[in-house]
Amino acid sequence: MLWTIAVILLILWLLGLVSSYTMGGFIHVLLVIAVIVVLLNIIRGRRVL
């Protein structure tokens, strides 16, 4: 019983690490896209919508 709980906790911990890195990568990509969009708007000039 103790081994089963330990294995389940280990699997959940590994899944948490993977999802953390995935979400961290996703947030990093979104930040890079946001910086690129801001730079393009600065280069093209400000346009009021």
C-alpha positions in Angstrom: 0.0 0.0 0.0 2.8 2.4 0.9 4.6 1.6 -2.4 1.5 2.3 -4.4 1.0 5.7 -2.7 4.7 6.5 -3.3 4.5 5.6 -7.0 1.3 7.6 -7.5 2.9 10.6 -5.8 6.0 10.3 -7.9 4.0 10.1 -11.1 2.0 13.1 -10.1 5.2 15.0 -9.2 6.7 14.2 -12.6 3.5 15.3 -14.4 3.6 18.5 -12.4 7.2 19.1 -13.6 6.3 18.5 -17.2 3.2 20.7 -17.1 5.2 23.4 -15.3 7.9 23.4 -18.0 5.2 23.3 -20.8 3.3 26.2 -19.4 6.5 28.1 -18.7 7.5 27.6 -22.3 4.0 28.6 -23.5 4.1 31.8 -21.4 7.6 32.5 -22.7 6.4 32.2 -26.3 3.5 34.5 -25.6 5.8 37.1 -24.1 8.1 36.9 -27.1 5.1 37.4 -29.4 3.9 40.3 -27.4 7.3 42.0 -27.5 7.5 41.5 -31.3 4.0 43.0 -31.8 5.0 46.0 -29.7 8.2 46.5 -31.6 6.3 46.3 -34.9 3.8 48.9 -33.7 6.6 51.2 -32.7 8.4 50.7 -36.0 5.3 51.2 -38.1 4.2 54.2 -36.1 1.3 54.5 -33.8 -2.2 54.0 -35.2 -5.3 54.9 -33.3 -8.0 52.2 -33.7 
